[in-house]
Every structure is written in structure tokens, then in C-alpha cells.
Amino acid sequence: MNFLYPNILWCLFALAIPIIIHLFNFRRHKIVYFSNTATLKTIEQANAKTKKLKYIIALIMRMLFIAGLVFAFAYPYSPEQKLKTDDADNLVAVYIDNSMSMQSQSSEISLIEDARSSARALVSNISPSQRFVLLTNSRQIDNEYPMNQDEMLMSVDAMQTEASSLMFNNLYENMQMIMKRNGFKSATLFMYSDFQENMMNMDGLVVDSAIQLVAMPLASDYQQNIYIDTVWLSSPILQIGLANEINVRVVNESVKDINGLPVNFEIDGKSVAFNTIDIPANGKNEVAMQFIIDNRVSSHVATVSINDYPITFDDTYNFVLNVRPIIKIVELSTGTGDLAIKTLFSNDSIFDYQVMNPYRIDQQYLTDYQVVIVDGDANLNETMWQTMEDFAKDGGSVVLFPSESSENSKSSELSDDTLSVSVIASQHPFFDDIFVNIPHNADLPKVFKHIQIDKKQFSNTLSLISLQNGNSFFTLSKIGSGNIFCFASQLGKDWTNFADNSLFVPIMYKIAMLGCQMSRLSYTLGIDKDIVINGLTAFSEGDIRIRNAQGNFEMIPMVEMRNNRAFIRLYDELPDAGFYTINKGDEVIETMAWNANRKESKMKFLDREEVDKLLKDNGLNVLAVMKSDEIHSADVMETMVRRSMLWKSFIILSLISLLIEILVLRFWK
């Protein structure tokens, strides 16, 4: 047991007062004259023992009364509650959660400013001889090396107020690394956070008993939010001068219905569409807006926005619209290629369609294409088969048609049974923009001759269209970042009437779209680390720069070239949401849109009791989880100790002692 105010224990010398009084009373004699003393001598001997015992009990009770009051006013507490902030081998770490959700307000200021103010008071009250580190979601390396008190206060004032969320297990691991890297035997971690449910990930946590935790939960007065969850195009291909459609999903994280919320859509800074949306309480809804692109600029920056207060980081969704790319398709055939495929792709300016002999083609030449179609008469050797797999792994689409000998298809058992298509996996994402619903009397393709596709040839093979006998007619295999599509029949009329069926055009178009490797609409901060750019010639790593639209930020990423594709890896996080360009010298190669992680938009937080239970259930050394009205106390140690109930025990002891003394003196005759 320790004491918050140990100097008060000097008052224990007051215990001498009742002792002195009792001793004085014992020496005082009263003379009573009586004629016959023979009888009194016997009575005096019996009463003397009783009185002596009575006086001793009263003395003890008075001493316990005084001692109990002294101990109570010295504020006793358990040693487990003691902070190590006066230990030179202890590192004091302050974590301030600067995620987007901390923009919400507590009373009149934001949670992040509330945390900053409290952290300043905390650091100022700790001994200047201590060493400090400041931990934030931004992971600023300069703040993670031990600082003195003045440096720590400057870092708290200069800290970034917006960053992506950080999982608790990552924060704890970082704390362990900093403590060990700098040779500290122990650490005390003060955590200022709204303790959003999404951040409290305990997976793989290795507990270190040398790290003390003091949690400071900050609660917002506004437990509601409306945000744009995601945006997607109805068609992956944008066409100049024609109507295109964008879809927006808006989520309502509040207990009230939202009616007539304005949604604004801008392209290149100009408003192009406007709509309103109704959203039920704790629900979501979607709205579609049409737009027309009337110029041939390859990419356009676009935003969809709403108005919501006080959490505003998720009111805007950034994305990039890439105007109709040229999709390069090559058909490997020893002849002139299949007539149906040639008719489909050669008459549309969106496609660059070529037919090449597989025995005369330079395999490196295939890297310029996005789709490779292997005709039934193109019997590929093992080298070309490996080239097809590598092509798919790098993001391309490969379409395989069987040959009569089945060597090209890598399959066996050619069947001449006439069958119809019976099952279409319409719920698969491949058919998302192909089918609304399939009628029961739909005119489905007939198959007169087919091979049995070997699903073990490629991993992750799914049957998208099946025949009446259960055999697959059309399969999809995920290979790396691309796809391999296999048909069980050639397109000739003696094999199937698929080329004349209404399914042929949308399926072949979808295959081409998946192979075109169009740039993503947007990326997410803290989640996406890899970017792939197609059609680039080799260059050194130093040639690539990532810059923001304002021109005040630049990053040199890691770049790896493979088959005319640049694989870009981001090791550092981008500073904030917005638009960034990938530059090769002064040339802009690609424009990217970045958005904050929408996980932070969810208004689900742990309260003080839930935080305390979660941390302790995982075996962490938790000294205290502070109440909201305690967080701004300058002396956190005093606040923690004042919670101790030991002082009440001593007060009760004093009162019991006083009661016993009264009973003894009053009723013991």
C-alpha cells in the first residue's frame, strides 16, 4: 500500500495525545474517607481490574480513531496503480488518435483539439527529466525518438490533425519496438482516442507487462454521420458524346431519416449533374446520375459531394474518369481468324483487332495487347502455353477455343451429343452488367459438339455456363491479376450456334473489358499500396514521381517493370485524400484519385467500460481507463489514486472505533 500524500503520516505522532491523557488520569487519586475499610478492600481489588481493562480498550479505540483519520487523509492506494513516470528507465509515450473520426466535436472543440490540450497538460505535469515519444496514426519518425519535455510539447503543437486510422495491435507493436530500440526497461502509454470499434483489432497481439496503459476515451457530442460510401460506373467504358451513368451509394449513420439530401456531381471542377436522395435511419440508398463527356481528353477528375456537419472528410468522393481506351486484341490462328470474332471486333473503333500466326509471332510482342484469343486451329507448344499463363498473370485476358484433336484445349473426350445450355451463373460478378434477369423461356445456345474442359488445368476455375449433361461450356480461371476463359466448343456452326445467339456479343465484350486493364476509379488511403500502369517502356526508378494536385507534395515510389507494365509500390502513406499524378519527368503518365477509408465513417465507438473490459480481457497492463471529466486533470496520478476505495475503509475504521469507545464509556459500569 502506498500513499498519495505521505507527509500527512507525520500526524501519527498525535497518537501520543490519548496515551498521555490516559497516563495522567491513571496517576490521579481521589481520597474518600470511610469508617470501615475491611469490606471496601475486597471491592476495590475486583473493580480495579475491570476499570483498567475498560481504560485500555478506550485508549485503543481513540488511537484507532486518530490513526484511521490520518491514513484516510494520506490517500492510500494499491501499488499496482502507481505510474512509473518518475523512473529514468521508463519511457513516457503519448498516443493521440488523429484519424478522421476525431474531427467530431466534444462540447465546443473537436476531439483532436481536446486530446491535444489534455496531452499538453499531462506532459507539462510530468517530471522534465523524463523522456517522451509522440505516437500518431501519421507515423512521423522524428516524433518516435525520445524527446525532452520542451521538444515533446512542440511536437504536440505541430502534429498533423488528419491521417488514416491505425489498428490497436499495430500501435502496440510499434510501442514495443520503440521501447526496445531505445533501451528502456518499461514504458507508460497514454492513449487519447475515440476508440472507434474498427480500430480495436487485437489479432496477433503479444502482451508486454512492462508497458503500462492509461486509456483516455474521448466521446463526441455528435454520434451521427452521413457519408458517401462508394461510386461506380454503370458501364466500364465511357464514350464521348453519349450518355454515361454514375451510381452513388450514400449511408446514413444516424437515428433519423434523411429526406431530400442534395448530391452534386462535378467533372473537372464544373457541375454536370445534381440529384436528391432519401435515406432511412441507419440505412443506405443509391442514386444514379447521367452525364456526357464532350471532349477527347484521356482522363477527367471528378467528385461527388454532399453536405454534412461536423464530420466532413467523407462528404466528398474523388474518382477519375478515363475516356474509352483502345483495347488491343490479337487472335492466334493459322488462318484468317474466326469470322464471328473478326466481325465483332474489327468494326468498332474501340478495338484494335489483329490476327497473327502463333508460329511467327514474337512472344514479347504480346505484351502490347490486352486480350489474346487462341483459335481452335492454333496448336500451341509448351513454350506458348507458358507464355499464355504469364500473359494472364500480368493482367491480360486469354480466351481458349478447342481443336478437333483437343491438343490445344489440353482436354479430352470430344462429344457429339446435341445439348442446350442449361445453367448460367448469373449471380457471378462476370454477369453483373449483362443480365437483369433471365426469363424461363430464354433462347439459350445449342451445342452439337464439345470437349470436356479439364478444370484441374488451372487453379480457381469456375463454371460460368454449363450444359444439360453437367459439363462446362464456358469457364473462368483467375490467374494472377488476369483471367483465362475456356470454351468447350469452337464457334463453327457444326460445333454450336453460340455465335448467332444474343449471349455472344455481351460475353465477348465483357471478356475484352476485363482484359483492357482500365485504371481504377479511385484508391483508398491506408489500404491500397500497389499501383499497376500498362504500356510503359523500361525506365529507372528515379524517373517516377508522385505529386499532388497542389504541387506541394512529391514522393519517389519503388517501381518494378515487367512486360511493359509498371508495378508501383507505396511505402509511405499519402498525406491526404485528393488527386495525385504519376509523372515521368515532366510528363503526366496517369492521374489517380484517393479517398479516406470509409471504415472511419461508421459511428460505432466503445464506451469506457467496454474499453476497460477489452484491454483487460486481452491481458494488457491497464492502470486506468479515465472518465470523460477526468481526462483534463493535470495530475493523472492523483486522479487515478483518488478512485481508490482504501481511504473509505480507514474512515469506516475511525467511525467504528469512535462508536465502540462511546459504548464502552457509556454502558460499561
N, C-alpha and C positions, 0 to 999 in steps of 0.2 A: 504494500500500500504506500502510495506517495501523496504528497500534499501540494496543492497549488500555491498556498501562502504559508510556507513552513515557518516564517518568522513569528507567526502567531503562537506557535508552540511554546515560546518563552513564557506565555501566560500560565503555563502549567505550574510555575512557581507559586501561583495563587493557591495551590493545594495545601500550602503550609498554613494558610489562614485558619481553616477549620481545625487543623491539628493543634495550633497554638491556643485557640479558644477552648478546645476540649481539655488540653493540659492545664490551662488556667482554672477552668471550672473544677477539675479534679482536686486541685490543691486548696480550694476554698472550703473552709469548715464553718459550720454553724453550731454554736453551743446551746443546748437546750437543758435546763435544769429539771431534774426529775428525782423524786424521793426514793423510789425503789428501782434499781437498775438491774436487778438479777434477771427479771423476765425480758427486759429490752436487749440484753446482750445476745440472747438466742435469736430474737427477731432481726437485729442488725446484721448478724452473720448471714442469715438467709437472704435479706434484701440487697446486701452489698453485691453479691454475685449477679443478681438479676439486673441491678442498675448498671453495673459495669458492662454487661453484655448489651444492654439497651443503648448505652452511650457509644459503644464501639460500632454497632450497626448504624446508628445515626451518623457517626463520623464517616463511615464508609460511603453511605448514601450521599452525603454532602460532597465528598471528594469525587464520586462518580458524576454528580450533577455538574460540578465545575469542569471536570475533565471532558465530559461529553460536549459541553458548550465550546470549549477550546478547540477540540478536534473538529467539530462541525464547522466553525468559522475558518479553520485552516483549509477547508475544502479537500477532503481525502478523495483519492481516485485510484483505480486499478493501474498497475504499472504497464499493462497492455495498451493503455490509452496514450502513453507518452510518445510524443513526436521526437524524432532524432535530429531535429533542426539545430541542435547545439553541438552536434558531433562533427568533427573535422573530416571524418571518413565517410560522411553521409552526403549524398548529392540531392539537392532540392530541385525537383522538376515541376514545372507548371504547364499543364496542357490546357490550351484554350481552343475549343472546337470552333473553327472558323468556316464551317460548312455553310451552305446556302440557307439551310433551315434556321440558322441563328440570326437571320435578318428579321425574324419576327420580333415583336415588341413585348417588353415587360414594363408595365407602367408607362413611362413617357419616353424611354430609350430602347434601342434594340438590344437583344440578348447579347450580341457580341460586344457591344459597348459596356453593358452591365458586367460582363465577365472581365473585360479589360480593367474597369475601375476597381473591381474587387481584387483582381490579381495584383494591381499596383499596391493596394493597401496591405495585402498579405506579404509581398516581398519587402516592403518598407519596414514591416514589423519584425522580420526575421533578422537575426544577427548578421551584420555586414561581413563577418568573417566566413560566412557560408558561401558555397559555390552553387550556381544556378544554371539550369538549361530551360529554354522555352520550346515546347513542343506544340506544333500546329499541324493541320492537315496539309499545309503547303510544303512541309519537309524542307525548310531552309537550313542548309548545313551549318551556316555561321551561327545559328542560334542553338545548335546541338552540341557545342563545345562549352565546357564550364566557363561561366562568367562571374564577375563580381556583382555586387548589388546594383551599382550605378549602371553597368552595362546591361543588366537584366531589365531594369526599368526603361532604358532607352529602347531595348528590343520589344518590350511590351507595347510601347507607344508607336513603334514603327511597323508592327506586324500587319500582314495582309489580312483584310477583312473578308475575303471571299476565296473559297477553294472547294475542291471536291471532298466528299465525305471520306473518312478514314475508319476502317474497321477496328474494333477494340483489340482484337488479337494482334493486328499489325502494330498498333500503338504500343502495346505491352512488350512485344518482341523488340521494338525499337528502343524502348526504355532499358531493357536488359542489355542490349548491345552497347548503348551509350555508357551505362554504369560500368560494365566490364572493360570497355575500351579505355576508359579514363582512370581505372584502378580504384574505384570506390567500393567499399565493402557493403554499403547499403544505400538505399535511395528512398525518398519520400515523394510520391507523385500526387499533386493536387490537380483534380480534373474538373474543369469548368465546361459543362456541356448541357444541351437539352436532352441528352440520352435518347436520341431517336431510336426506335425499335430496330431499324435496319442496320444500325452501326454496331449493335451489341453482339457481334459474332465471336463465339468462344472456341471455334473449331481449331484443334491442334494447339491449344494454349498450354504452355509449360510454366507452371507456377513457380515463382521465386519468392521464398518467405522473406528475403532481405529487402523486398520492395513494399513499402507501406503505401496504402491508398487512402486518400481523403477525397470523397466524391462531392462535388458541388452542383447538384441538379438545378438548372435554370428553367423556370416554367414561363411559357408565353401566355399573355392575356388573350391571344387570338388563336384558338385551336381550330382554325378552318383555313382552307386554301382552295383556289380554283386554278387549274393549270392545263396547259396543252401537253398531252401525253405523247402523241406521235403524229406524223404526217406521211402520207403515201400517195402515189400516183395511181389512177385507175388503169392506165396503160404505161408500160415501161418505156415506150417510145414516144417522144414529143415531136410533133410535126408542125412546121412553120405554116402560119395562115389558117390552121384548122383548130377546132375546139379541143382543148385538153381539159382534164379534170383532176383536181387535187382533193384529197379527203383528209379531214382533220378530226382527231379524237380529243375531246375535252373532258376532264374529270372534275367532279365536284366533291371535295373532301370537307363537307360541312353538313350540318343537320337541317339546312334549309334548301328548298327547291330554288333553282335559279331559272328565271324566265327572261327571254329576250336578251341574252348576253351577246354583245356585238363581237364579231370575229372579222378581222381585217387581214387582207392578203396583199402583199406588196412584192413586186419584181423590180430589181434594180432601183429601189427607193421610190417607186411610183405605185400608188394603189391601183390594183387591177380588178379586185373583187371584194365584195362585202356581204356578210350574211349575219343572221342571228341564230342563236341556239338555245334550247331549253334543256336543262339538266336536272334530273331528280336528286334529292338529298342522298349523299354518299353513293352516288352513281356516276354514270358517264353517258356520253352521247356523241354522235358523229355528224359532221356536216360536210357537204360536198360543194365545191366552188369551181366554176368553169373559167378558163382563161385562154387567151390566144397570144402566141408569140409571133410577132410580125417582122423580126429581123434575124439574120443568119449568124449572129454571134454564137460561138460554140457553147458558152455556159453563161448562166444568169444567176445572180444571188437573189434569194427570195426569203421572205419572212412571213409567218402567220402570227398574229398577236391578239391578245385580249387585255382587258384592264382589270386588275385585282390588287387589293391592298390588305396587309402591308407586305406580303411575300410576293416579290415581283420577278425573281430570277427565272421563273418558269412560265412567265406570261408571254414569252416570245419563243418561237421555234424557228431556227435557222436551217436552211437547206439550199442546195444548188441544183438548178435545172439544166441538164445537158441536152442540147438540141440534137435531135435524130442523128446518131453516129452512122458511119458507113460500116456495115458488118461484112467482113470478108469471109467468103465461103469457098472451099475447094472440094471438088468431088474427085476421088481417086478411082479412075476407071480406065480400062484398056481400050474402050471405045469412045463414043461421043458423050457418054453420060446418060443417065436416065431421063427420058423425055419429060415426065411429070415434074421432077425436081428442077430440071432446066427451065421449064415453063414458069414454074412458081417463082424462082429467084432471079432469073435473068431479066425479067421485065419490070423490076421495081428498083428505082434508083437508090433505095436504102441498102441494097445488097450489091456487093462486088463478087460475082459468081464466076468461078473458073473450073475447067475440067483438066486434070493432069494425069499422065500415066504414072502409076506408082513405081515403075522400074526406072523412070527417067528423072524423077523429082529429087532435088536436093533437100534432105531432111531438115536442114536449118531454115529452109525457105518456109516451112510450115509455121514457124513462129510468127509470121506476119498475119496469119489467119486466125479467126475466132472459132470457126466450125469446119470440121473435116468429115466428109461423108465417104464411107468406104462402100463402093458399089459391089454387087454380087460377083462380078467377073474379075475383081481385083484380088487375086490370091496373094496375100501378104506373107512375106517371110518373117522369121522370128525377130529380125532387127527392126522391121517396120512395125510389128506388133508392139515392141517395146517403145518405139517412137510414139505410137498412138497413146499408150498409157502415160508416158511422160507429158505429152501434149495436154491430156486431160488433167493431170496433177497440177499443171500450171494454170488451170482455169478455163481451158477450152472445152468445147463440146465435140464429142466423137459420135457419129451415127454409123452403126454397122448393119449391113444387109447381108443375108446368107447367100452362099453359092450352091450350085447343084451338088458339088462334091462335099459340101459342108466344111471344107478345109478353112475357108475364110471365116466362117462363123464359129469355129472352134467347138462345134456341136455335132450331134449325130442324129440318126433316126429321122430321115426325111419321110413325112407322112403325106398321103394323097387324099385323105378324108376331107370332104366338104363340111366346113363348120362355120358357125357365126360367132362373132364377138358376143360374149355373154356378161362379162363383168368389167366395169370401168371404175377404177379407184378415184371417184370424183371428189373425195374429201382430201386427196393428196394436194399439197401446195402447187404441184405442177399444173393442176387444172383450175386453179383459183380464178383466173380471168378468162377461162374458156367456157365453163358451164355455169349457168344459173341453176338449172335443174334438168334432169334427163327424163323425158316422157317415157311411159311404159312401152309405147309403140314406136320408139325411135328406130330410124333406119340405120342399123349398125353394119359395119363392113362384114363381108363374107370372105372366107379363106378356103381356097381349093387345094393348096399345097403349103406345108410349113415344116420347119425343123423344130426340134426341141432345144430350147435355149438352155445352156449349162449355167445355172445360177451360181455355181461354185467358182466359175472362172474369175469373177470379180467380187470383192467384198462389198457389203452393204447394197446388195442387189434387191430391188423391189419390183414386183409385177404391177404395172400400171393398167394394162389391158390384158384380159385373159379370154380364152376360147371356151367353148362348151365342154370340151373334154378336160378342162382344168389346166391345160398347157398355157404358158405365157405367150402372148402375141407381141407385147411391147414392154420392155423393162428399162429401168433406170438404175445405174450403178454410180454411187458417189466415189470419185477417185480424186483425192487431194482436194483442191478447190474447184474442180471441174466435174463433168459428167460424161458417162458413156451410155448411149442409148442403143439398145439392140432390138431389131425387128425379127420376127420368126419367118417372115416371107419377103421375097422381093416384090417390087412394085408392078411387075409384069402382070397382064390380065390373066395369064394361066396360073398365077400364084394367088392373087387376091384382087378385089375391086376397091381396096383401100384408097388408091389414088383418085378414084372417082367419088369417094364418099365425102360428106361435109366435114368429117373429122380431120381429113388430111391437111388442109391448109392451116387451121389454128394450131395443130400439133407441131407441124414443121416450123411454123413461125415461132412458137414458144421455144423450140429447141434452139433456133437461131438467136432468140433474145437472151437465153441463158448463156449462150456462148460468147455474146458480144462483150462481156466483161465491162458493162457500163459502170461509171463511177457511182459511188453511193450517194444518196441524197444528203446524208449527214453522218457525223461521228459523235460519240459520247465521251465527255471528259472523264478521266479516271478509269474508263473501261477499255476503249479502243487504243491499242498501241501499235498496230501494224496497218500499213497502207500499201496497196499494190497499184502501180501505174504501168499501163501497157504501151507497147510500141516505142520504146526508147532505145537508143544506141548506147553502148557502154560509155561510162564516164567515171571519173574518180569521185570518191566520197565528198571531197571538198567542194565539188561543183554544185551540190544541192543545198538550198537554204529553205527554211520555212519561215515566212513572215506574216505578221498580222496585217489587217486592212489599214490600220492607223500608221504603220511603218515604224513603230517604236519597240518592236519585239522581233528578234531573229534567233533561229535555232539551227544548228547543224546536226541533222539526224544521222543514224547509221544507215547506209544504203548497200544493198546487195543486188547485183544484176544477174538475172537468169532468163535466157531465151527472150531477150528484148523486153523484159519486164523488170521494173524496179521495185524491189521489196524494201520498204522504208520502215524502220523501227524507231519509235519514240521512247527514249529512256527517261526524259524529263517531261513533266506534265505541262501542257499549255496553260498560260496564265488565267484565261477566262474564256467564256463562250463567245462565239463570233465567227468571222470569216478569216481564213488564212490561205495563203498561196504557197505552192511548191514551186520554187524558182531554180532554174539552171542558169546561173549568171544573172543577166537582166531579163531573161525570157521566163514568162509565167507558163509553167507546164500544166498545172492543174489548180483549181480553186476548191477549197474544202470548207464545209460548214460544221461547226462544233456546237454542241448543246450540253448544258449541265445534266447530270444524272437525275432522272425523274424519281428515283427512289427517295430522294430527299424531299420530294413534294408531298409524300404521304404523311399526314398529320397523326402519327401514332408514336407516342412517347411513353417511356417508363417513368412512373412516379417514384418518390423517394423510397417507399417500402419495396417496390419491385426491383429498383437498382440495388438496394442493400441485399435482398434475397439472392438475386442473380450472381452478384460478385462473391458472396459468401458460399453459395452452393458450389461454386467452381474452385473453392479452396484458396481464394486470394486473401492476402493480409489486409483486411479492411479495418482502418482505425475508426472511421466515421463516415456517415452519409449525412451531410448537413441539411438542415431545413432551410427554406427559402429566406426566412428572416434572420438566419444566422450567417449567411454567406458573406454579408458585408461587414462582419465583425473583424476588426483589425487583428485581434488576438484570437486566432483559431484555436490555439491550445486551451485558452481559458474557456472558450465556448464549448469545446469538447468535454472538458473536465466538469463544467457546470451541469452537464447532463447526468453525471454520476449520482446515484441514489445513496451513496455511502453516508453523506452528511445527514441525510434524513434519519439514518439508523442511529447516529450519535445523538441527534435531537430527541428521538424517542427514548434512548437510554437515559438522557438527562431528566426527562419528564417522569419516567418510571421511578428513577432514584428519588426525585422530589416527592412523589406520591408515597413511596414506601417510608420515607423519613416522616412525613406528616402522620401517616397511620401509626407508626411506631411511637411517636411522641404523644399522640392524642389518645390512643386506645390501649397502650401497654402500661397498665397500672402496677 
